Each structure stands twice: as C-alpha cells, then as structure tokens.
C-alpha cells in the first residue's frame, strides 16, 4: 500500500481539538493537537480500507475576513 499525503484542519472545541480531513471527510478529536491528528490518521486509514479515494489534487486553503455584528 502506498502512502498518500492528506490535509488536516484542526480547531479547538469545548476543550478538545477536532481534526478533519477535507479530501476524505473523516474527523476525529483529541486532548492535544498531536493526539487529534493521530486519531484522524487512524480514522482515515480505516475509512480508506473500504472506500479508496481516487487520485485528486489537494484542496486550496486560505482565509478571508467577514464583518461581524
């Protein structure tokens, strides 16, 4: 099995770090960023066993500003 590189988007939510993989749609959490990413890696590997992902480009991630009331 060949290794592929995926993106992880991490944010803090109620004391836990939540990590998501936008290419596959998997998500996980942990008490630290490292734990959240390790859990995401495991969840993604398990997901890919049943649902292989075709070759695709990585998402483009950027930021933007929005006016808040």
Secondary structure, 3 states (H helix, E strand, C coil): CCCCCCCCEEEEECCEEEEEECCCCEEEEECCHHHHHHHHHHHHHHHHHHCCCCCCCCCCCCCCCCCCC
